[in-house]
Amino acid sequence: MTRKRCFQEGSLFKRGTRRKVWVARWWEDVIGPDNVPGRIRRSEVLGTVAEIPTAREAKQMLSDLLRKVNSGEYQPQAIWTFRRFVEDRWKPDVYPTLKFSSKKFYDNMVDTHLIPVFGDTQLRLISKDRVQSFLTMKAQADSSWKTVKHIRTVFGSILEAAVRDELLASNPVRKTRMPRHGPVEEKAPIESERVKELIEKLAEPSRSVASLLAMTGLRIGELLALRWQDVDLQNGFLSVRQTVYEGHFDEPKSKGSKRRIPLGPKCTEILAALKPAEAAPSALVFSTRNGSPLSRRNLLNRQLKPVCKTLGLTGANWHWFRHAHATLLDSVGAPIGTTQALLGHSSSEITRGTYIHSVPADARRAVEDVESLLGTRGSQIGPKWTQVPVQPGTGNLLIH
């Protein structure tokens, strides 16, 4: 039953001896942890007596504070703590709809970043200014801009759920801004020779894993979830039906991720060599001795990273081979739609903007091709060549 709200005038008093301040008090309607309406006594320091010399000015400030409370649009705020809301309301509602990998991601964001700071804070006391200071602090510490963005997104989603449950009047996270994005380190170009060199240095099973990732564009979870019933060596195709993360099998990332990928002769040769004589259709292509899926983390730390360090190759992980596949498809002239379909992207913008890295040789060749198209009309564009000092060996403009 909703408590009938009465108009409040609040109360004022002075506190302190050497430094006297005006203190305002009033009652505020709240929603308790068990969804039971209640009232709590609120108090707030308005300022020092030196700053607010008369009671009339102090009463005017109190009236301004109570205007929202006395309005007909006022919604009771929750005294739930952030921790209790996450554990008792948000996770039970959201987690049943998520994949295992998504749950792990949310757990990391909440347990590592949000609970230590806001865990014991009541939802109603999480203000825009406090959230903004928190995000700025994270950006100035050791968190990357992308991590801060993820934190803000998760935080906003949780408090938006509190708004939908009518435990908050508004979402303070939505009112904040991301900290300024610092300089972004330019991605190193992916060259086929470097990819080949890395693969050749790897030991098995990482060599086969890396080769197939680079030549098919599969995600590492999709490859490690591949079963022999998904592989058609005779017709040269494989079907992506599942993904695996830390031993948990699930649906692929998106609807477009369920796809059929053609296999070239080299991929077919690698898979044929891996296939046991009596392979069960449901058996994994890559597995441990007891038939469980390989650990991507163990392969990364024990085989891939040490070789990358030896070669001086930075930024390479299992997902790097997927980027390499997209880049090499682009370098051989594959249409963007074909690349999008092979990678299983829902949008060509993701394919173009995130996965395709410029290959220096292709960039140089493209510029030279443009020059050749303009070469026959060179005398009509800009100053004549006879008017421009030309040094030996600079006949063509090359971009490095």
VENSUL-V110057 format. One record per helix or strand. SS is the DSSP state (helix for helix, strand for strand). FROM is the first residue (numbers start at 0). TO is the last residue. If there is no record, write none. Layout:
ss=SS from=FROM to=TO
ss=SS from=FROM to=TO
//
This chain:
ss=strand from=10 to=14
ss=strand from=20 to=30
ss=strand from=36 to=47
ss=helix from=54 to=69
ss=strand from=76 to=77
ss=strand from=80 to=80
ss=helix from=81 to=96
ss=helix from=99 to=117
ss=strand from=121 to=121
ss=helix from=122 to=124
ss=helix from=127 to=139
ss=helix from=144 to=163
ss=helix from=171 to=174
ss=helix from=191 to=200
ss=helix from=205 to=215
ss=helix from=219 to=223
ss=strand from=226 to=226
ss=helix from=227 to=229
ss=strand from=230 to=231
ss=strand from=236 to=238
ss=strand from=242 to=244
ss=strand from=247 to=249
ss=helix from=254 to=256
ss=strand from=259 to=261
ss=helix from=264 to=273
ss=strand from=283 to=283
ss=strand from=286 to=286
ss=strand from=292 to=292
ss=helix from=295 to=310
ss=helix from=317 to=330
ss=helix from=335 to=342
ss=helix from=347 to=354
ss=helix from=359 to=374
ss=helix from=377 to=379
ss=helix from=384 to=386
//
